Amino acid sequence: VEVSATPPTLTIKVMRGKAEETIGVTVPATARISQGKAAKTLTDIKVGDRVWLKYDQMKDRKEADQIRILKSASQTAKPKTS
């Protein structure tokens, strides 16, 4: 997350089939960021967070429209029982 960039950007790793790809997405002030039902800001996204995002492909960039901060894999893992 580069909040100080103009415009702010979010760099994420995505899976395209079996290949991992890194993409950068600009985040305008109009982008909606949430976690569950709570509204969040770009600074709430930390390295390693899992996110879902919807973006628009512009001529020269990708621009985020919606970003959802998801539970991390460790938060969604079921506890082991013996």
MARTI-204885 format. One line per field, with one value per atom (N, C-alpha, C, O): residue number from 1; residue in one letter; atom name; x, y, z. Coordinates in Angstrom, 2 decimals, padded with zeros to 5 digits. Each point is the difference from the previous one (the first is absolute). Example, Ala and Ser with C-alpha at 12.3 -4.5 7.8 and 13.67 -1.06 7.14 Angstrom:
residues 2
num [1|1|1|1|2|2|2|2]
residuo [a|a|a|a|s|s|s|s]
atomo [N|CA|C|O|N|CA|C|O]
X [013.19|-000.89|000.90|001.04|-001.39|000.82|-000.77|000.51]
Y [-005.69|001.19|001.20|-000.02|001.07|001.19|001.09|001.11]
Z [007.80|000.00|000.00|000.66|-001.38|000.06|000.73|000.17]
END
This chain:
residues 82
num [1|1|1|1|2|2|2|2|3|3|3|3|4|4|4|4|5|5|5|5|6|6|6|6|7|7|7|7|8|8|8|8|9|9|9|9|10|10|10|10|11|11|11|11|12|12|12|12|13|13|13|13|14|14|14|14|15|15|15|15|16|16|16|16|17|17|17|17|18|18|18|18|19|19|19|19|20|20|20|20|21|21|21|21|22|22|22|22|23|23|23|23|24|24|24|24|25|25|25|25|26|26|26|26|27|27|27|27|28|28|28|28|29|29|29|29|30|30|30|30|31|31|31|31|32|32|32|32|33|33|33|33|34|34|34|34|35|35|35|35|36|36|36|36|37|37|37|37|38|38|38|38|39|39|39|39|40|40|40|40|41|41|41|41|42|42|42|42|43|43|43|43|44|44|44|44|45|45|45|45|46|46|46|46|47|47|47|47|48|48|48|48|49|49|49|49|50|50|50|50|51|51|51|51|52|52|52|52|53|53|53|53|54|54|54|54|55|55|55|55|56|56|56|56|57|57|57|57|58|58|58|58|59|59|59|59|60|60|60|60|61|61|61|61|62|62|62|62|63|63|63|63|64|64|64|64|65|65|65|65|66|66|66|66|67|67|67|67|68|68|68|68|69|69|69|69|70|70|70|70|71|71|71|71|72|72|72|72|73|73|73|73|74|74|74|74|75|75|75|75|76|76|76|76|77|77|77|77|78|78|78|78|79|79|79|79|80|80|80|80|81|81|81|81|82|82|82|82]
residuo [v|v|v|v|e|e|e|e|v|v|v|v|s|s|s|s|a|a|a|a|t|t|t|t|p|p|p|p|p|p|p|p|t|t|t|t|l|l|l|l|t|t|t|t|i|i|i|i|k|k|k|k|v|v|v|v|m|m|m|m|r|r|r|r|g|g|g|g|k|k|k|k|a|a|a|a|e|e|e|e|e|e|e|e|t|t|t|t|i|i|i|i|g|g|g|g|v|v|v|v|t|t|t|t|v|v|v|v|p|p|p|p|a|a|a|a|t|t|t|t|a|a|a|a|r|r|r|r|i|i|i|i|s|s|s|s|q|q|q|q|g|g|g|g|k|k|k|k|a|a|a|a|a|a|a|a|k|k|k|k|t|t|t|t|l|l|l|l|t|t|t|t|d|d|d|d|i|i|i|i|k|k|k|k|v|v|v|v|g|g|g|g|d|d|d|d|r|r|r|r|v|v|v|v|w|w|w|w|l|l|l|l|k|k|k|k|y|y|y|y|d|d|d|d|q|q|q|q|m|m|m|m|k|k|k|k|d|d|d|d|r|r|r|r|k|k|k|k|e|e|e|e|a|a|a|a|d|d|d|d|q|q|q|q|i|i|i|i|r|r|r|r|i|i|i|i|l|l|l|l|k|k|k|k|s|s|s|s|a|a|a|a|s|s|s|s|q|q|q|q|t|t|t|t|a|a|a|a|k|k|k|k|p|p|p|p|k|k|k|k|t|t|t|t|s|s|s|s]
atomo [N|CA|C|O|N|CA|C|O|N|CA|C|O|N|CA|C|O|N|CA|C|O|N|CA|C|O|N|CA|C|O|N|CA|C|O|N|CA|C|O|N|CA|C|O|N|CA|C|O|N|CA|C|O|N|CA|C|O|N|CA|C|O|N|CA|C|O|N|CA|C|O|N|CA|C|O|N|CA|C|O|N|CA|C|O|N|CA|C|O|N|CA|C|O|N|CA|C|O|N|CA|C|O|N|CA|C|O|N|CA|C|O|N|CA|C|O|N|CA|C|O|N|CA|C|O|N|CA|C|O|N|CA|C|O|N|CA|C|O|N|CA|C|O|N|CA|C|O|N|CA|C|O|N|CA|C|O|N|CA|C|O|N|CA|C|O|N|CA|C|O|N|CA|C|O|N|CA|C|O|N|CA|C|O|N|CA|C|O|N|CA|C|O|N|CA|C|O|N|CA|C|O|N|CA|C|O|N|CA|C|O|N|CA|C|O|N|CA|C|O|N|CA|C|O|N|CA|C|O|N|CA|C|O|N|CA|C|O|N|CA|C|O|N|CA|C|O|N|CA|C|O|N|CA|C|O|N|CA|C|O|N|CA|C|O|N|CA|C|O|N|CA|C|O|N|CA|C|O|N|CA|C|O|N|CA|C|O|N|CA|C|O|N|CA|C|O|N|CA|C|O|N|CA|C|O|N|CA|C|O|N|CA|C|O|N|CA|C|O|N|CA|C|O|N|CA|C|O|N|CA|C|O|N|CA|C|O|N|CA|C|O|N|CA|C|O|N|CA|C|O|N|CA|C|O|N|CA|C|O|N|CA|C|O|N|CA|C|O]
X [000.86|-000.86|000.90|000.86|-001.07|000.77|-000.98|-000.48|000.20|-000.97|000.52|-000.78|002.09|000.57|000.17|000.29|-000.46|000.10|-001.17|-001.05|001.24|-001.08|-000.32|000.81|-001.92|-001.00|000.50|000.93|-001.56|000.38|-000.13|-000.88|001.76|-000.04|000.03|000.47|-000.96|-000.02|000.61|-000.44|001.46|000.64|-000.40|000.18|-000.72|-000.48|000.50|000.36|-000.34|000.31|-001.33|-000.84|000.67|-001.22|000.38|001.11|-002.04|000.20|-000.77|-001.20|001.91|-000.61|000.22|001.07|-002.09|000.18|000.92|-000.31|001.44|000.98|001.18|000.93|-000.95|001.12|-000.32|-001.10|002.10|-000.15|000.47|001.03|-001.77|000.30|-000.11|-000.86|001.71|-000.06|-000.56|000.48|-001.51|-000.58|-000.08|-000.09|000.13|-000.17|-001.33|-000.38|-000.32|-001.31|-000.01|000.36|-000.77|-000.15|-001.29|-000.97|000.99|-001.16|-000.48|000.56|-001.58|-000.51|-000.78|-000.38|000.15|-000.75|-001.42|-000.61|000.09|-001.37|-000.10|-001.10|002.24|-000.03|-000.59|000.30|-001.15|-000.60|000.87|000.25|000.19|000.84|-000.75|-000.46|000.33|-000.75|000.61|000.77|-001.14|000.33|-001.26|-000.37|-000.29|-001.32|-000.94|-000.07|-000.64|-000.90|000.65|-000.59|001.83|000.68|000.74|000.69|-000.84|000.74|001.45|000.26|000.67|001.42|000.67|-000.64|001.93|000.77|001.18|000.25|000.44|001.13|001.09|000.69|-000.55|001.03|-000.33|000.88|-002.12|-000.37|000.48|000.00|000.42|000.48|001.48|000.79|-000.41|001.38|000.59|-000.73|002.05|000.70|-000.44|-000.01|-000.35|-000.43|-001.50|-000.50|-000.24|-001.47|-000.51|000.56|-001.64|-000.69|-001.09|-000.73|000.62|-001.02|-000.73|000.54|-001.77|-000.78|-000.16|-000.30|000.49|-000.21|-000.63|000.16|-000.88|-000.62|000.67|000.05|000.46|000.65|-000.44|-000.52|000.73|-000.29|001.32|000.97|-000.91|001.20|-000.08|-000.81|001.67|000.07|001.02|000.62|-000.44|000.93|001.42|000.69|-000.25|001.39|000.16|001.12|-002.21|000.10|-001.25|-001.01|001.10|-001.15|-000.41|000.86|-002.15|-000.49|-001.03|-001.03|001.32|-000.88|-001.33|-000.06|-001.00|-001.34|-000.45|-000.55|000.78|-000.35|001.15|000.60|-000.31|001.01|-000.61|-000.52|000.59|-000.45|001.19|000.69|-000.45|001.07|-000.61|-000.99|001.60|-000.52|000.72|001.05|-001.63|000.68|001.24|-000.03|001.11|001.22|-000.21|-000.93|001.80|-000.11|000.08|-000.67|001.48|000.13|-001.27|-000.30|-000.45|-001.25|-001.13|-000.93|001.02|-001.09|000.29|-000.87|002.09|000.35|-000.78|-000.17|-000.31|-000.74|000.97|001.05|-001.39|000.89|000.07|-000.99|002.18|000.17|-000.60|000.13|-000.77|-000.56|000.70|000.42|-000.30|000.68|-000.98|000.40]
Y [-001.17|001.17|001.23|000.16|000.69|001.24|001.17|000.53|-000.14|001.05|001.36|000.84|-000.62|001.30|000.22|001.12|-002.16|000.15|000.83|000.07|000.56|000.77|-000.59|000.16|-000.82|-000.36|-001.19|-000.70|000.48|-001.14|-001.30|-000.12|-000.85|-001.26|-001.19|000.09|-001.19|-001.27|-001.02|-000.13|-000.59|-001.02|-001.35|-000.25|-000.62|-001.29|-001.13|000.20|-001.40|-001.22|-000.67|-000.17|-000.22|-000.69|-001.30|-000.14|-000.80|-001.26|000.07|000.26|-000.48|-000.08|-001.43|-000.34|-000.50|-001.43|-000.55|000.08|-000.63|-000.52|000.94|-000.30|001.43|000.95|001.16|000.54|-000.17|001.15|001.25|-000.03|001.11|001.25|001.15|-000.04|001.03|001.18|001.16|000.28|000.38|001.15|001.19|-000.15|001.33|001.24|000.62|000.03|000.48|000.60|001.36|000.11|000.93|001.30|000.00|-000.66|001.40|000.02|001.46|000.76|-000.37|001.37|000.18|-000.97|002.21|000.31|-000.55|-000.19|-000.08|-000.51|-001.51|-000.53|-000.18|-001.45|-000.34|000.66|-001.70|-000.45|-001.12|-001.00|001.18|-001.00|-000.46|000.82|-002.14|-000.52|-001.30|-000.67|000.33|-001.29|-000.42|000.57|-001.60|-000.35|001.17|000.45|000.03|001.13|001.34|001.06|-001.12|001.22|000.69|-000.65|001.96|000.78|000.11|000.19|-000.32|000.07|001.00|000.53|-000.27|000.88|-000.79|-001.12|001.70|-000.66|-000.33|-001.01|001.83|-000.25|-001.22|-000.50|000.02|-001.20|-001.28|-001.06|001.15|-001.18|-000.16|000.92|-002.09|-000.29|-001.06|-000.76|000.72|-001.02|-001.37|-000.27|-000.59|-001.35|-000.16|-001.12|002.24|-000.09|-000.59|000.25|-001.01|-000.49|001.01|000.44|-000.08|000.96|-000.52|-000.78|001.24|-000.19|001.40|000.93|-000.76|001.33|-000.04|-000.94|002.01|000.22|001.25|001.03|-001.11|001.16|000.22|-000.90|002.12|000.36|000.08|000.57|-001.14|000.08|001.28|000.13|000.83|001.26|-000.19|-001.05|002.06|-000.09|-000.30|-000.83|001.50|-000.14|-000.54|-000.03|-000.39|-000.48|-000.78|000.02|-000.70|-000.65|000.87|000.45|-000.19|000.89|-000.73|-000.46|000.35|-000.73|000.71|001.23|-002.02|000.50|-000.46|000.78|-002.06|-000.59|-000.87|-000.73|000.81|-000.87|-000.56|000.74|-002.06|-000.64|-000.68|-000.79|001.09|-000.67|-001.28|000.03|-001.16|-001.31|-000.52|000.51|-001.54|-000.66|-000.69|-000.53|000.55|-000.67|-001.51|-000.47|-000.27|-001.46|-000.56|-000.98|001.58|-000.50|000.26|-000.75|001.79|000.29|-000.92|-000.26|-000.25|-000.84|-001.48|-000.83|000.49|-001.42|-000.57|000.65|-001.89|-000.65|-000.54|-000.53|000.66|-000.54|-001.53|-000.66|000.14|-001.46|-000.61|000.54|-001.65|-000.73|-001.34|-000.58|000.10|-001.29|-001.09|-001.15]
Z [000.00|000.00|000.00|000.87|-001.84|-000.09|000.12|-001.00|002.24|000.26|-000.44|-000.45|000.56|-000.33|-001.50|-000.43|-000.38|-001.45|-000.52|000.64|-001.79|-000.60|-001.36|-000.91|000.71|001.01|000.84|-000.40|001.57|000.83|-000.80|-000.85|001.13|-000.74|000.95|001.13|-001.63|000.71|-000.95|-001.14|001.61|-000.81|000.59|001.19|-002.04|000.48|-000.89|-001.16|001.75|-000.76|-000.30|000.88|-002.14|-000.42|-000.69|-000.52|000.52|-000.71|-001.32|-000.02|-001.05|-001.33|-000.47|-000.51|000.71|-000.25|001.07|001.18|-001.58|000.96|000.18|000.75|-001.46|000.07|000.94|-000.01|000.81|000.90|-000.74|-000.69|000.83|-000.69|001.00|000.88|-000.99|000.86|-000.82|-001.09|001.64|-000.70|000.95|001.22|-001.80|000.77|-000.37|-001.17|002.17|-000.21|000.67|001.18|-001.89|000.65|000.81|-000.36|001.47|000.90|000.15|000.80|-001.57|000.11|001.30|000.65|-000.29|001.23|-000.04|001.05|-002.23|-000.14|000.20|000.09|000.00|000.18|001.37|001.00|-000.98|001.27|000.56|-000.68|001.92|000.67|001.23|000.80|-000.62|001.14|000.50|-000.69|001.92|000.60|000.72|001.03|-001.57|000.50|-000.30|-001.14|002.15|-000.19|000.35|-000.20|000.73|000.45|-001.15|-000.79|000.71|-000.99|000.46|001.19|-002.11|000.30|-000.93|-000.91|001.15|-000.86|-000.57|000.42|-001.35|-000.63|001.03|-000.14|001.15|001.02|000.87|000.70|-000.74|000.75|-000.67|000.62|-001.88|-000.72|000.29|-000.21|000.70|000.39|-000.92|-000.64|000.58|-000.79|000.48|001.21|-002.13|000.33|000.11|000.04|000.02|000.05|-001.31|-001.07|001.17|-001.19|-000.32|000.88|-002.15|-000.41|-001.23|-000.79|000.63|-001.21|-000.55|000.74|-002.05|-000.53|-001.36|-000.78|000.51|-001.30|-000.55|000.68|-001.90|-000.58|-001.43|-000.66|000.19|-001.38|-000.75|000.51|-001.70|-000.82|-000.81|-000.91|001.25|-000.73|-001.13|-000.11|-000.69|-001.12|000.48|-000.60|001.66|000.44|001.42|000.52|000.13|001.38|000.39|-000.70|001.84|000.62|001.18|000.77|-000.62|001.05|000.86|-000.50|001.81|000.91|000.17|000.07|-000.01|000.25|001.39|000.77|-000.47|001.31|000.47|-000.79|002.08|000.61|001.28|000.83|-000.68|001.24|000.64|-000.65|001.91|000.74|000.54|000.73|-001.08|000.39|001.23|000.39|000.21|001.11|-000.55|-001.11|001.87|-000.44|000.06|000.65|-001.31|-000.02|001.41|000.31|000.55|001.37|000.81|000.93|-001.26|000.70|-000.46|000.76|-001.99|-000.51|000.18|-000.23|000.65|000.18|001.18|001.03|-001.20|001.07|001.04|-000.35|001.62|001.03|-000.10|-000.31|000.60|-000.04|001.25|001.10|-001.28|001.14|000.10|-001.00|002.24|000.17|000.37|000.18]
END
